[in-house]
Every structure is written in C-alpha cells, then in structure tokens.
C-alpha cells in the first residue's frame, strides 16, 4: 500500500511540474506559427 501511495504522489507531482511547462511550450509554438503566418501575409500582400 505504501509503494502505491508513493507512486501516485510521484505521478501527481510530475503532472503539477510539467503541466505549466507544457502549456508554455504550446503557447510558444502557437505564437511561432502566428508570426510565420503574418510574415507570409506581409510578403504576399
């Protein structure tokens, strides 16, 4: 029972640590694609 609770705690903390990091990466990649799209529009227009 103790090992299961430790395992669950490890999963919980890894999620807590990695969720903000992952969301930042997703926002950053979205911003990159938006910048590329805007540059293409400027060049095309």
Secondary structure as GFF3:
##gff-version 3
##sequence-region A 1 45
A	DSSP	alpha_helix	2	44	.	.	.	ID=ss1
###
